[in-house]
């Protein structure tokens, strides 16, 4: 079995894949972009993919969830990864000598307050956190650095200039693992993700939310996203706290009747949020 992720060895996505694969015979393969990753799943080149869908600091990761709107896929597992960003250089340096820092856009956003404290350092987006570390390692420039996990610094033999540079010391990313749509229903599930488009009439979203309330289905998350080619029209990603039981089935039957489009993206077991004991704050 092959699991795909975006990035290179040492990325947080790879960390999530290792957790998913624990105890199983899985191989892992990195991909340059999220689009290439999703295409590989659709084309049966890989069996599962890992997508970061939400971060506790920066919120929904829209560049990934938007790819899943109209695909026939199943989310089969939810995994939370504690994000411990570090400032990483090739050799020991004084932070004040740095002129440029590279990392994935999401990582840079999660360290915005810290990086803003060094106005002379230019921030540059890069394809992946670990890829940024590898680029800094291979560059002959002592004034550049990367933001990535400290595990990536160890992997590539790099120097940690400053640990714990996330603005939020409880920084955590939620990953969903997808496979192609299957008739097989997982056992022991208690959470469902779906994407819905309404007819945008007055009260249409409220009607859907009231259906879940009527059936006693608890909403955990609601994210609105623009619909392509329909300016200022929106679809909704929704997570509900309910499994494959009759309660959810009845609610979804009612939702289908009042929706223009609905895609059940998967029903799975809720992931375990990491312990935050002894978390160090960024001072």
C-alpha distance (Angstrom), angle and dihedral (degrees) to the residues before:
residue distance angle dihedral
X1 . . .
X2 3.80 . .
X3 3.81 126.5 .
X4 3.80 119.6 -162.1
X5 3.78 128.0 -154.9
X6 3.80 137.6 171.4
X7 3.79 115.2 -103.8
X8 3.77 136.2 18.8
X9 3.78 137.1 -66.3
X10 3.79 109.3 -55.7
X11 3.81 96.4 35.4
X12 3.78 121.6 128.9
X13 3.81 88.4 -115.6
X14 3.78 88.8 60.5
X15 3.81 89.0 51.4
X16 3.82 88.7 54.7
X17 3.82 90.2 48.2
X18 3.80 91.5 53.6
X19 3.80 89.4 53.6
X20 3.81 91.1 48.4
X21 3.81 91.9 47.7
X22 3.79 95.6 46.1
X23 3.79 109.1 133.9
X24 3.81 93.7 5.2
X25 3.78 136.6 97.6
X26 3.80 99.5 -108.9
X27 3.78 132.4 146.8
X28 3.81 120.8 -155.9
X29 3.79 132.0 -142.3
X30 3.81 129.8 -172.0
X31 3.82 122.8 -140.0
X32 3.79 129.6 -158.2
X33 3.81 97.0 -127.0
X34 3.78 139.4 14.2
X35 3.82 89.5 -116.1
X36 3.82 90.8 55.5
X37 3.80 89.1 47.9
X38 3.80 94.0 52.3
X39 3.81 91.6 44.3
X40 3.80 89.6 53.8
X41 3.81 89.9 56.2
X42 3.80 93.4 47.2
X43 3.80 90.8 49.2
X44 3.83 92.2 50.3
X45 3.79 93.5 -116.0
X46 3.82 90.9 127.4
X47 3.80 134.8 23.3
X48 3.81 102.3 -139.0
X49 3.78 137.0 14.0
X50 3.80 131.5 -156.6
X51 3.79 116.3 -138.3
X52 3.81 124.9 -177.9
X53 3.80 102.7 -138.1
X54 3.81 105.6 169.6
X55 3.79 140.0 16.5
X56 3.78 126.4 -158.7
X57 3.82 90.9 -134.0
X58 3.81 106.5 35.6
X59 3.81 99.4 27.2
X60 3.83 127.7 -140.6
X61 3.81 114.8 14.8
X62 3.78 95.4 -135.3
X63 3.80 97.0 -179.1
X64 3.81 87.9 69.0
X65 3.80 104.7 35.3
X66 3.80 92.2 49.5
X67 3.81 89.1 62.4
X68 3.81 91.0 61.5
X69 3.82 101.2 53.6
X70 3.79 98.5 102.6
X71 3.80 103.5 19.0
X72 3.80 126.1 114.7
X73 3.80 96.9 -124.7
X74 3.80 140.4 133.8
X75 3.78 125.2 -139.8
X76 3.81 103.7 -142.0
X77 3.79 104.7 173.6
X78 3.79 140.0 21.1
X79 3.81 118.9 -149.9
X80 3.81 128.4 -179.2
X81 3.80 118.5 -151.4
X82 3.81 122.4 -164.0
X83 3.81 107.5 -129.7
X84 3.81 114.0 -141.2
X85 3.79 105.6 178.6
X86 3.80 119.0 -165.1
X87 3.80 133.1 -175.9
X88 3.80 105.3 -117.1
X89 3.80 132.1 -166.5
X90 3.79 135.2 175.6
X91 3.82 94.1 -114.3
X92 3.82 134.9 7.8
X93 3.81 109.1 -69.2
X94 3.77 140.2 163.4
X95 3.81 109.1 -103.8
X96 3.81 90.4 -130.8
X97 3.83 90.2 64.0
X98 3.80 93.1 60.6
X99 3.80 117.7 105.7
X100 3.81 102.8 177.7
X101 3.80 138.4 26.0
X102 3.80 125.1 -164.1
X103 3.78 131.1 -160.8
X104 3.79 146.2 126.2
X105 3.85 111.9 -62.7
X106 3.81 92.5 -115.0
X107 3.81 91.6 52.6
X108 3.81 91.9 48.4
X109 3.79 90.2 51.1
X110 3.80 90.5 50.4
X111 3.83 89.4 54.3
X112 3.80 96.9 40.5
X113 3.81 97.4 120.1
X114 3.80 93.1 47.5
X115 3.81 94.3 47.5
X116 3.79 91.6 44.9
X117 3.78 87.3 62.9
X118 3.82 87.6 69.6
X119 3.83 104.6 53.9
X120 3.80 92.8 173.7
X121 3.81 91.0 63.1
X122 3.80 113.2 89.1
X123 3.81 114.2 -141.7
X124 3.81 117.0 -139.8
X125 3.81 127.0 -173.2
X126 3.80 117.6 -127.8
X127 3.80 133.9 -174.9
X128 3.79 96.7 -107.7
X129 3.81 140.3 0.1
X130 3.80 95.8 -120.9
X131 3.81 91.8 40.9
X132 3.81 87.9 55.8
X133 3.81 89.6 53.9
X134 3.79 90.6 50.5
X135 3.82 91.2 49.4
X136 3.83 91.8 50.8
X137 3.80 89.8 48.6
X138 3.81 91.8 53.6
X139 3.82 95.9 43.1
X140 3.79 120.8 90.8
X141 3.79 93.5 -137.4
X142 3.83 121.8 109.1
X143 3.82 92.3 -169.9
X144 3.84 97.1 67.5
X145 3.79 130.1 79.6
X146 3.79 141.5 172.2
X147 3.78 136.3 -132.4
X148 3.81 112.4 -132.9
X149 3.76 142.7 117.8
X150 3.77 118.0 -55.2
X151 3.81 86.8 -123.8
X152 3.84 87.6 65.0
X153 3.81 90.1 53.7
X154 3.80 89.5 53.7
X155 3.80 92.7 45.7
X156 3.81 93.5 53.4
X157 3.81 97.1 36.6
X158 3.79 94.8 -112.7
X159 3.79 135.8 151.3
X160 3.81 123.2 -107.2
X161 3.80 109.6 -137.0
X162 3.80 94.6 -179.0
X163 3.80 131.2 -0.3
X164 3.78 125.9 -148.6
X165 3.81 99.8 27.0
X166 3.82 96.5 154.5
X167 3.79 112.6 118.5
X168 3.81 89.0 -135.5
X169 3.83 114.0 51.0
X170 3.82 88.1 -157.1
X171 3.80 91.9 56.2
X172 3.82 108.6 155.8
X173 3.79 134.3 165.3
X174 3.78 124.2 -146.8
X175 3.81 115.5 -142.5
X176 3.79 128.6 -165.9
X177 3.79 121.3 -158.6
X178 3.80 114.3 -146.1
X179 3.79 134.8 -165.3
X180 3.79 128.3 179.3
X181 3.81 114.6 -77.7
X182 3.79 112.5 -73.3
X183 3.80 133.9 -175.3
X184 3.79 88.4 -137.4
X185 3.80 111.8 102.5
X186 3.78 118.2 -149.2
X187 3.80 119.9 -122.3
X188 3.80 123.9 -122.7
X189 3.80 96.3 22.6
X190 3.80 124.7 159.0
X191 3.81 108.0 165.2
X192 3.81 132.5 62.3
X193 3.80 131.4 -168.4
X194 3.79 122.0 -158.2
X195 3.80 142.3 166.0
X196 3.81 120.6 -138.5
X197 3.81 135.7 -174.8
X198 3.79 118.1 -165.1
X199 3.80 129.4 -162.1
X200 3.84 88.8 -105.4
X201 3.78 93.5 -124.3
X202 3.79 118.7 145.4
X203 3.78 110.6 -69.1
X204 3.82 95.9 4.5
X205 3.81 94.8 129.1
X206 3.80 91.2 43.0
X207 3.80 88.7 53.4
X208 3.80 91.3 55.4
X209 3.79 92.9 47.6
X210 3.80 90.3 49.2
X211 3.82 89.8 53.7
X212 3.79 90.8 58.1
X213 3.79 90.1 46.4
X214 3.81 92.2 49.8
X215 3.79 91.2 53.8
X216 3.82 93.7 44.5
X217 3.81 94.3 -113.7
X218 3.82 111.6 151.6
X219 3.82 117.2 -135.7
X220 3.80 113.7 -139.9
X221 3.80 100.7 176.2
X222 3.80 139.8 9.1
X223 3.82 121.0 -172.9
X224 3.81 124.0 175.7
X225 3.81 119.5 -148.2
X226 3.83 131.1 -176.8
X227 3.79 117.6 -104.9
X228 3.79 111.9 -127.1
X229 3.81 116.0 -115.4
X230 3.83 90.7 13.6
X231 3.81 106.5 86.6
X232 3.80 114.4 -143.1
X233 3.80 92.7 3.0
X234 3.79 118.3 121.9
X235 3.76 143.1 -157.7
X236 3.79 125.1 -158.9
X237 3.78 133.9 -129.6
X238 3.80 108.4 -152.9
X239 3.81 131.8 -174.1
X240 3.78 117.4 -163.2
X241 3.78 130.3 -170.0
X242 3.75 101.3 -126.8
X243 3.78 135.9 91.6
X244 3.77 133.8 -140.1
X245 3.79 94.7 -61.5
X246 3.79 126.7 126.2
X247 3.81 93.1 -95.7
X248 3.79 93.3 64.6
X249 3.81 92.7 39.2
X250 3.80 91.1 55.9
X251 3.80 91.5 47.2
X252 3.80 92.3 50.4
X253 3.81 91.3 48.4
X254 3.81 87.9 58.0
X255 3.82 92.9 44.0
X256 3.81 91.3 52.9
X257 3.80 90.1 57.1
X258 3.81 92.9 57.4
X259 3.81 99.7 36.9
X260 3.78 131.4 86.3
X261 3.80 90.9 -149.5
X262 3.79 136.1 2.7
X263 3.80 130.2 -178.4
X264 3.79 119.8 -173.6
X265 3.80 101.3 -146.7
X266 3.77 96.1 -170.2
X267 3.79 148.6 -51.2
X268 3.79 115.9 -129.8
X269 3.79 146.8 143.8
X270 3.80 115.6 -73.4
X271 3.79 112.2 -106.2
X272 3.78 124.7 -120.1
X273 3.79 114.6 -104.8
X274 3.83 110.2 -135.1
X275 3.77 122.2 -104.2
X276 3.79 113.2 -102.9
X277 3.79 96.5 -159.3
X278 3.82 113.7 139.7
X279 3.81 91.4 8.5
X280 3.81 110.5 168.3
X281 3.79 116.8 -132.0
X282 3.77 121.3 -139.3
X283 3.79 107.1 -109.8
